[in-house]
């Protein structure tokens, strides 16, 4: 299906695929996913790519909040982080904006996940394209991406 789904399948972790018809006029990709899948928005996480020290990293945060760039920088062990350029994100991850998954990226990037994910048995992240989410345990997501959990949202 997508590289993200392939990673979960190959690792033999428990996951579920959820598809919905993406509305191009939707204000928020994550908000749209929560609404169309009928799940609490706090369990739907967006994948954001940040730039720091000439490198890129992935931050996975709930769609209900915003990424705190200072907290993200701290989690990455640096002083400052900024949102990465969209074209660079697409080229580096192999995914289009709104469909960037933390799994199966062309280039594996350091990844941090908001600690709120650990409050849920499963969370939803992009499955690698708009209108496709993958539901899996936060611990499995962390294991598959080499991520750690930190307070990242505000």
N, C-alpha and C positions, 0 to 999 in steps of 0.2 A: 504493500500500500504506500507507505512513506518510509523514509529512513528512520523516523522516530518509532513507528510501530515495529519495524524490523529489529531495532535495538531491544525493545521490550520482549519481543517474541524469542529472539536468539538467547536472551538472558534467562528465559523461562520464569519470569516473574509473573505474578497474577496481575492482569490488567483487563480493562474493558474499553472498547472503542465506542464513542458516541458521535454520531453524525447529525448534522442539521443543515438546513438550507440557509446559507449566509446571505444576509441582506446588505448589498453594497452601500446603502445609505445609513447603516447603523453607526451611531456615535461612538460606541465602545465595543471592540471585539469581545472582550471578556464579559462585559455586561450582557451582550447579546447571547453569548454561550450560556451563561447562567439562566437567563430567561427562557431560551429555547430548549434547554435540557431539563428545566424545572428543578434546579438544585440551588441550594443556598449560595449566594454570590461569594461568601467568605471561603467557600471550598474551591472556587475557581481562581487559578493563579495565572498571571501574565508573565511572559518571558521578556525581560528587558536586557539590552546589551549596553554596557557602560565602557567608557574609555578611561584608562588610568596609566600613568607612566609610560605612554606609548604602546600600551597593550589593551586588549579587550577582555571583558569578563561578562558573565551572565548573572543576572539577579532575578530570582523567581519570587514574586510578591502577589498578595491577593488583589484581585481586580477592584475590590472595594476601597482600596487606599492608594497611596502614592509611594514611590520609592524615595526614601530619605538618602540622598546622595552622600551626606556626611557619614551616616551609619554604614552605608555600603562601602565607602572608602575604608573605614575602620575595619570592617569585616575582611576586606581584601589586603589589609596591612599596609595601606598607603594613606597619604594625607588628603588627596582630592580625587574625585571621580566625576565624570560628566556623561550625559547620554551620548552614545555613539551615533555617528552619522548613519542615516537610514540606508544609503547605498552601500556603505561599508558593511553594515549588518547583513544585508542580503547577500553580498558577495562572500562574506566570511562564513555565514551559517548555511547558505544554500537554500534558505527559506525566504518567502516574501513577508513583508511586514504584515502583522495581523495573523500570521501563520507560523511564526518562529517558535519552534519547540526547543526545550532544553535538551532533548534527546536527538541523537542522530545528526548533529551538525557536521558540516564538511570539515571544520577545524574544531577540535575539542577545546573549549575555553574554560578557564577557572569558573566555578559556579558556586553561588551562595543562595540559600533558600531562606525566606522569612520564617522565623521560629514558630509563627502561628500555624504553620502547616502541620506541626506535630500534634496539634489539638484534634486532628481528624484521622479517622481510620484510613480514608482515601481522600485524595484531592484530584482536581481536574487540571490538566495543562494542555497546551496545544499539541495536537497530534501531527503537526507538520504542514497543515494547510488551513485556510479559513473554512470554518464549518466542520472541523474534525477535532475532537478532543479525546485525550486518553486519560482514563481514571486509573490511578494506582496508589499504592501506599507511599507516604512521604519518605519512609526509610528506603524503599526500593528506588525512588527517584534519586535520592542522595547517593545511593550505592552506584547506580548506573552513570551518574554524572561526576562522581568524585566530589560531591558538594558537602558543605557543612551548613548548619542552621545558625542564624544570627537574627537579632532584631533589625529589620531592614525597612519596615513600613512606617508610615505616619498617617 
